[in-house]
Amino acid sequence: MNPFDHSLFFWVNGAAGRNSLLDFIGVLFGQYGIYFFAALMLVLWFVLPRRAADERRHLVYGTAAAVVGLLINYVISRLVYRPRPFVLYPHQVHLLVQHAPDSSFPSDHATAVFAVATALVGSSKWLSRTFWIVAILIAIARVFIGVHWPTDVLAGLVIGSTASLVVRRLHTRLDPMIDWFLRLFRLSTNAERMPDR
């Protein structure tokens, strides 16, 4: 175990179990943040104004990147088993949620949210910043509630961001499908043009 990883984990997780409000926030983001993230994407797809076709494209890029990142994680977790903190230190870790003792590395939650957040870079600033803030909070919370090592979420950041960059490179193949969805849901305008890339 990397000594820095070990020390950072116990510094973050050591704050758990001391304040009920902090624990509530940690569980909210660490356990349920991923669902809020997905729900926010779905809501934005329908509530953004019709002229926001570019933002919708970025949401689709993020979804595709998250799927790619999770597939990569699946392969890695089958090749490398890393015990979760509460498995190695059952009497020292403040575990705030129930979790299976499967491989800790890499973090699926971090991979998915950072894939989306990275895909939204270049979209509207408020949208990109909102998703990055939530993604960072989710990543920290996964360590706080005792289910991941810091390097697990760091790996998720790298994998998710890389998957997003790859998907963005393939945008010409995705754009016709996205445009079809925009027309299907009547979410585009006749004046819309493809964004410059």
C-alpha positions as CSV (number, residue, x, y, z in Angstrom):
1,M,0.0,0.0,0.0
2,N,1.3,3.4,-1.0
3,P,2.0,5.2,2.3
4,F,0.6,8.5,1.0
5,D,-2.6,6.8,-0.2
6,H,-2.9,5.1,3.2
7,S,-2.3,8.4,5.1
8,L,-4.6,10.4,2.9
9,F,-7.4,7.9,3.3
10,F,-7.3,7.8,7.1
11,W,-7.1,11.6,7.1
12,V,-10.3,11.9,5.0
13,N,-12.2,8.9,6.5
14,G,-11.1,9.9,10.0
15,A,-13.5,12.8,9.9
16,A,-16.4,10.4,9.4
17,G,-18.6,9.4,12.4
18,R,-18.0,12.6,14.3
19,N,-20.7,14.9,13.0
20,S,-24.1,13.7,11.9
21,L,-24.6,16.5,9.4
22,L,-21.2,15.9,7.8
23,D,-21.9,12.1,7.7
24,F,-25.3,12.8,6.1
25,I,-23.6,14.9,3.3
26,G,-20.9,12.3,2.9
27,V,-23.5,9.5,2.4
28,L,-25.7,11.7,0.2
29,F,-22.8,12.3,-2.3
30,G,-20.9,9.1,-1.8
31,Q,-23.8,6.7,-2.0
32,Y,-26.5,8.6,-3.9
33,G,-24.6,11.3,-5.7
34,I,-24.3,9.1,-8.9
35,Y,-28.1,8.9,-9.1
36,F,-28.4,12.6,-8.7
37,F,-25.8,13.0,-11.4
38,A,-27.7,10.8,-13.8
39,A,-31.1,12.5,-12.9
40,L,-29.6,15.9,-13.5
41,M,-28.4,14.9,-17.0
42,L,-31.8,13.6,-17.8
43,V,-33.6,16.7,-16.6
44,L,-31.3,19.0,-18.4
45,W,-31.8,17.1,-21.7
46,F,-35.5,18.1,-21.6
47,V,-35.4,21.5,-19.8
48,L,-32.6,23.2,-21.7
49,P,-33.9,25.6,-24.3
50,R,-34.1,24.4,-27.9
51,R,-31.1,26.5,-28.9
52,A,-28.9,24.5,-26.5
53,A,-28.3,21.7,-28.9
54,D,-24.5,21.9,-28.3
55,E,-25.0,21.3,-24.6
56,R,-27.2,18.2,-25.4
57,R,-24.5,16.9,-27.6
58,H,-22.0,17.1,-24.8
59,L,-24.4,15.3,-22.5
60,V,-24.5,12.4,-25.0
61,Y,-20.7,12.5,-25.3
62,G,-20.5,12.2,-21.5
63,T,-22.9,9.3,-21.4
64,A,-21.0,7.4,-24.1
65,A,-17.7,8.1,-22.3
66,A,-19.1,6.9,-19.0
67,V,-20.1,3.6,-20.7
68,V,-16.6,3.2,-22.2
69,G,-14.9,4.0,-18.9
70,L,-17.0,1.5,-17.0
71,L,-16.2,-1.2,-19.5
72,I,-12.5,-0.5,-19.0
73,N,-13.0,-0.7,-15.2
74,Y,-14.7,-4.0,-15.6
75,V,-11.7,-5.5,-17.4
76,I,-9.3,-4.0,-14.9
77,S,-11.2,-5.2,-11.8
78,R,-11.2,-8.7,-13.3
79,L,-7.4,-8.6,-13.7
80,V,-6.5,-6.8,-10.5
81,Y,-8.1,-7.3,-7.1
82,R,-7.5,-4.6,-4.6
83,P,-9.2,-5.0,-1.2
84,R,-11.4,-2.1,-0.1
85,P,-10.3,-0.1,3.0
86,F,-13.0,-1.7,5.3
87,V,-11.8,-5.2,4.2
88,L,-8.2,-4.5,5.1
89,Y,-8.9,-2.5,8.3
90,P,-12.4,-3.6,9.5
91,H,-11.8,-2.1,13.0
92,Q,-10.2,1.2,11.9
93,V,-12.3,2.4,9.0
94,H,-15.4,4.4,9.6
95,L,-17.7,2.6,7.2
96,L,-20.9,4.7,6.7
97,V,-22.7,2.5,4.2
98,Q,-23.1,-1.2,3.3
99,H,-20.9,-2.3,0.5
100,A,-19.8,-5.6,-1.1
101,P,-16.2,-6.5,-0.5
102,D,-15.3,-6.6,-4.2
103,S,-12.3,-4.9,-5.9
104,S,-11.8,-1.3,-4.9
105,F,-9.7,-0.4,-7.9
106,P,-10.7,1.6,-9.9
107,S,-13.7,3.6,-8.7
108,D,-16.7,3.2,-11.0
109,H,-18.5,6.2,-9.5
110,A,-15.5,8.4,-10.1
111,T,-15.0,7.1,-13.6
112,A,-18.6,7.8,-14.6
113,V,-18.9,11.3,-13.2
114,F,-15.5,12.5,-14.4
115,A,-16.2,11.1,-17.9
116,V,-19.3,13.3,-18.0
117,A,-17.6,16.3,-16.4
118,T,-14.8,16.1,-18.9
119,A,-17.2,15.8,-21.8
120,L,-18.9,19.0,-20.8
121,V,-15.7,21.0,-21.0
122,G,-16.2,23.3,-23.9
123,S,-19.9,23.4,-23.3
124,S,-21.5,26.3,-21.4
125,K,-19.3,27.4,-18.4
126,W,-22.1,27.0,-15.8
127,L,-22.9,23.5,-16.9
128,S,-19.3,22.4,-17.0
129,R,-18.5,23.9,-13.6
130,T,-21.6,22.4,-12.0
131,F,-20.8,18.9,-13.1
132,W,-17.1,19.3,-12.1
133,I,-18.0,20.4,-8.6
134,V,-20.5,17.6,-8.1
135,A,-18.0,15.1,-9.6
136,I,-15.2,16.2,-7.1
137,L,-17.6,16.0,-4.2
138,I,-18.7,12.5,-5.1
139,A,-15.0,11.4,-5.5
140,I,-14.1,12.8,-2.0
141,A,-17.2,11.3,-0.5
142,R,-16.4,7.8,-1.7
143,V,-13.2,8.0,0.3
144,F,-15.0,9.7,3.3
145,I,-17.6,7.0,3.6
146,G,-14.9,4.3,3.7
147,V,-15.4,2.4,0.4
148,H,-12.4,3.6,-1.7
149,W,-8.8,4.5,-1.4
150,P,-7.8,8.0,-2.8
151,T,-5.9,6.4,-5.7
152,D,-9.1,4.5,-6.7
153,V,-10.9,7.7,-7.4
154,L,-7.8,9.2,-8.9
155,A,-7.7,6.3,-11.3
156,G,-11.4,6.9,-12.0
157,L,-10.6,10.5,-12.9
158,V,-7.8,9.4,-15.4
159,I,-9.9,6.6,-17.0
160,G,-13.1,8.7,-17.2
161,S,-11.3,11.7,-18.6
162,T,-9.4,9.6,-21.1
163,A,-12.6,7.8,-22.3
164,S,-14.2,11.2,-22.7
165,L,-11.4,12.5,-24.9
166,V,-11.5,9.4,-27.0
167,V,-15.3,9.8,-27.5
168,R,-14.9,13.4,-28.4
169,R,-12.4,12.4,-31.1
170,L,-15.2,10.2,-32.5
171,H,-17.8,12.9,-32.5
172,T,-18.4,12.7,-36.3
173,R,-19.8,9.2,-35.8
174,L,-22.0,10.2,-32.8
175,D,-23.4,13.5,-34.2
176,P,-25.8,12.0,-36.8
177,M,-27.4,9.9,-34.0
178,I,-27.6,12.8,-31.6
179,D,-29.1,15.1,-34.3
180,W,-31.7,12.3,-34.9
181,F,-32.6,12.3,-31.2
182,L,-32.8,16.1,-31.2
183,R,-35.3,16.1,-34.0
184,L,-37.2,13.2,-32.5
185,F,-37.8,15.1,-29.3
186,R,-38.1,18.4,-31.2
187,L,-35.2,19.9,-29.2
188,S,-33.4,21.6,-32.0
189,T,-34.1,24.7,-34.1
190,N,-34.0,25.1,-37.8
191,A,-31.3,27.8,-37.3
192,E,-29.0,25.4,-35.4
193,R,-25.6,24.7,-36.8
194,M,-22.9,22.3,-35.9
195,P,-20.5,23.6,-33.3
196,D,-17.0,24.4,-34.5
197,R,-14.4,21.9,-33.3
